[in-house]
Amino acid sequence: MNTNDRPEGPTHLNPTLQERTENTYDLATTPPPVDTTSVRENQGEGWPIVWLVVVIAAIAITLFILL
């Protein structure tokens, strides 16, 4: 292909690679996420105990295997 045969400018580009306009949406009308969450009182307080049991069990199994 000769350099004189090539079209000048962006007309030779793939149409999907050409510049597009991005749409932006106004998010000011929606409430912040913290206002839309619902949590019951004392929910999730048992997880530290579950993790403590899991860690103690993992340490006990590790010691059993190593010793």
Secondary structure, 3 states (H helix, E strand, C coil): CCCCCCCCHHHHCCHHHCCCCCCCCCCCCCCCHHHHCCCCCCCCCCHHHHHHHHHHHHHHHHHHHHC
